Amino acid sequence: MILPGLILILVYSYGPMFGFIIAFEKFTPAKGIFGSKWAGLDNFRYVLEMPESGRIILNTIYIAIMKIIVGLIAPIITALLLNEVRKELFKRGIQTIIYLPHFLSWIILGGILIDILSPTSGIVNQVLGWFGVEPIYFLGDNSWFRYVLVATDTWKEFGFNTIVYLAALTSINPTLYEAAIVDGAGRWKQTLHVTLPGMASIIVLLMTLSLGNVLNAGFDQVFNLYSPQVYETGDIIDTFVYRIGLIDAQYGVATAVGIFKSVVSLIFISTSYYLAYRFAKYRIF
């Protein structure tokens, strides 16, 4: 039963690793991998010497960390609020509504957001206009673009994580709440001293595992929303690799950037699994 899965991993995950050789060559498609001239570490030096390299790495880390932080806080608050709802039908309806965007691709959501955030006809700017606010070019202004990425990514994904935290809430022993009530604790103190400590292991686990995504700021989202006007604050490693690799045909340089990202991601993922085991007793096996 495990054989088909192993074959898929070997073919689609380990097989392409042979192409890493391209990072050490002046690769030309006509000559192929074995015919291209060996370049050693020249591609890596070229990448590190590019003036925009530092900015792209900082953009990636900054956007990814903001997504991790907000993506952790929003579902916890939502789960706590939904846990207080006593009307089961209303509660399940809210869960369904906030969970739906998770199933939509960024191709669809990108088109919707471009229309909604349009500076001329977008509904957001129309509402702001009622309060005398000048139109804002959310997707073309460097001061706004990062926050739009974080807000829209959170809107799309927080419903999924909310379900995880709601499941954690069901594992809390009800007698703990009864004891807290006997001691005179109100709803707020029950949340602080019973609910949050009961969710602590799941919160720590998801937080530590998310460290592996520090260099994954979301290619699909950024690619469908960004433009040359916001390269300064919105260009990330993945979109940079796409441009220099597929558009500019600098395959060796793009592969070198990909290897750099993979090595750093491996370090973060290894660290996150260690922290997950250290603080949440999480084990892969």
Phi, psi and omega in degrees: 000331182276346184300313179302320178296319178296320179297316179299317179296316181296318185285314189260345181249310182272327179302312180296344179298339176299332180289353177299339178302330182302330181295341182251016181230160166270078193287134171231129184304326183296325182270339179077181183294318185279341181263347181286153183285137179289133183241354180065232182262014182301320181296323179291320178296320180299317180295314182292335181271351179294134184298332183270357184299311180299318180296319181294317179296316179296318177301315182298311182294317182297312181294317182296317181295318177298320178296320180296314183294307181293323179291346175270319184287315186301311180292330177295312179298317180297318179297319179296320179292315180295330180294338180272350181283129182261341176280105187297320180296315178296318181299314180291327177295316177298317179301316181295317183296315183284342181274335186302316181302337179301330184271354181266139179282162179288345173297313180288311182295327178300314178297320179296314183292325178298320178289317183294322185264010180302136181289344183256312185240003182291144183293329180296313180290331176294318178294318178297327179296330178297335181259013176081015180272133179294150179303139180247131178270081188303321185266004180230009181245122183298334181282344182250335194299315181302318184289329174295318178301313182295315183295315182288325177294319178296316178301321182287322192252344188292337178296323179294313180291332177300321179297323178298315181289327176296322177296322178295325180295327181291342181274355179284132182295121181299334181295337177295321177292321179296319178295321179295322179294318178299324179281000176091015180282133174276188183297322182293316180289329175297321179295316183290321190255348179238306187293304182298317175298327178291333178268354190304317183296319179291320179299312180297319181298309181293326180293316182289322179293332180290345179299333179294347181258018183298327179261012176247090183271002175098082182299312184305314182293308183297317183299324182275348183246336187274170180207169180304335180295334185244021175301328184300321182245347185249349181286126181241176185301315184295318179290327177296316178298320179299315183291312184283335182273305186270327182272311181272354177060031173265075189294320180296316180294316180297320178293323177298317177297319179297319178295317178303314180296320182295319181295314180295320179297321178300319179296315180294319180296316178299318178296319182295321178293323177296315180294323178296321177288321184292319186254337182237005179056034179274131179231143178291319181249000000 
